[in-house]
Amino acid sequence: MAPGVVALMIGFALAGFGINATQVGAYTVGAHVYATDVRSSGVGAAAGLGRIGGILSAFAGGALLTWFGGPGFFVALSVVVVLTLAGILLVRKHIPPR
C-alpha cells in the first residue's frame, strides 16, 4: 500500500475518533444543561437537531465544492473545525465542578 494511503487512513481514523468523542461529550453536556424534569426531552431534541445538521452539512459541503472548488471547501472546513474547538473549550465554563 502506498504511504500516502496509509497516512490518509490514519487521518480518517483520528477524525472518526474525534467526531465520536465530540458526540458522546454532547450528551454529557446536555445532561448538565437541562433541568431534571425535561432532561430526556432536551437531550433528545438536541440529538435530533444534530442529525438534521449532519444531513444538511452534506448539502452545504456539495454547494461549497461547486462554488469555491476544493481549496475553498477546505478553508471553510478549517473554519468550522476551529469554531467547534472554541465551542468545546468554552463548554468547560458551563459544567459545574464536582
Helices and strands as residue ranges (DSSP letters): H 3-33, G 36-38, H 39-91, G 92-94
